[in-house]
């Protein structure tokens, strides 16, 4: 199976996943298929995990072109939608392991906020973790990844397309640390 057909199969499976469906106050209403939630403009839950190394550099990665939202964009956080029956923390640990191959690290919770743009309405929980081991990228979702200083990331976001939802999480994280 070619990389593009693996990505397409992964995208179809992802679109069929049951996702936590919530209201404007983040009260759980049930679960819906991801594609249905998105098409109907309803609110889901998402997690954002900012992965730092011991030197304080942030892992940024580029999303595959098959992603439903922000294909090919750079991302400052691993993460994704909270599945039916999952807590935010469970989702964060799962997503970090799936996308970047990082597991067994302590996740620090930072923020809980609402994010909305054209195709994306989410209650978001942001976490951070520190990891100096190797990354194992999920080829269906991540094209490449690297660690960069926060200063370099803040310059890079002026030059390249970055996911606005994870950028919101990063900006809130940085503002809280000032």
Secondary structure as UniProt FT lines:
FT   HELIX           3..15
FT   STRAND          18..22
FT   TURN            24..25
FT   STRAND          28..33
FT   HELIX           34..39
FT   TURN            40..41
FT   STRAND          43..52
FT   TURN            54..55
FT   STRAND          58..63
FT   TURN            65..66
FT   TURN            71..72
FT   STRAND          74..75
FT   STRAND          78..81
FT   TURN            84..85
FT   HELIX           88..100
FT   STRAND          108..117
FT   TURN            118..119
FT   STRAND          120..130
FT   TURN            139..141
FT   STRAND          142..148
FT   HELIX           150..159
FT   HELIX           164..177
//
